Amino acid sequence: MNSREDIDAFSPRRNPVTPLTIFLCLIMVFFCAVLVLVYAATKRANPVMLDQNGHPLTQSSGKAK
């Protein structure tokens, strides 16, 4: 083997990035962004428990039966 073949034998071959790979990576980034936004929104949320008529329940110190 000559020196050129030795160099080619040890150099990694680069695969071209296909459009499908880029598309799937963009979908993954979008999904992660949605997860982060939903997490941030739930941390800021202040839920209010409603009764059957849609009125807010009063907070009582006793447990519900």
N, C-alpha and C positions, 0 to 999 in steps of 0.2 A: 504494500500500500504506500502511496506517496503521501506527502504532508497534507495535501488538499483533502484527500479522503479521510485522513485522521481527524481533521478539523470538523468535517461534515458528520462524522460518526458520533461525535460528542456534543454537537450543538443541538439544542432542542428544536423540534419543528413547531412552528407557530401555526395554529389553526385560525382561519379567518373567522371573524365574529359575524354570525349570520343575523339577518334582520329579526328572525324569530327569537334569538337570544336577547337582543336589545329590547324587543317588545315585552318579553317575559320579565326582564329586569325592571322595566318601567312599571309593570303591573305590581311587582313586589314592592317597589318603592311607594307606589300609590296606596297599597294596602297597609303598609307600615305607617304612613302618614295619617290615614283614617283612624287607625288604632290609637295613635298618639292624640289626635284631636278629640276622639270620643273619651279617652281617659281624662284629658284636661277638662272637658265639659262636665263629666260626672263629678270631678273634684269640686267644681264651683257650684254644682246644683244644690238647691235647698228644698228637698221634697217636703210636701205637706200631705198628711194623710187626710183623705176625705171620707165622709160617711156615705151611706147609700143614696142620699139626696144631693150629694156634691158639695156639702158644706164642710169646712175644715173641722176636724175633731179637736176638742180641747185637750190639752195635755193634763193628765191626772197622775197623781203619784201612785195610785193603785194599779195592779196588773189586770189585764183584761181576762175575763173568764171564758 
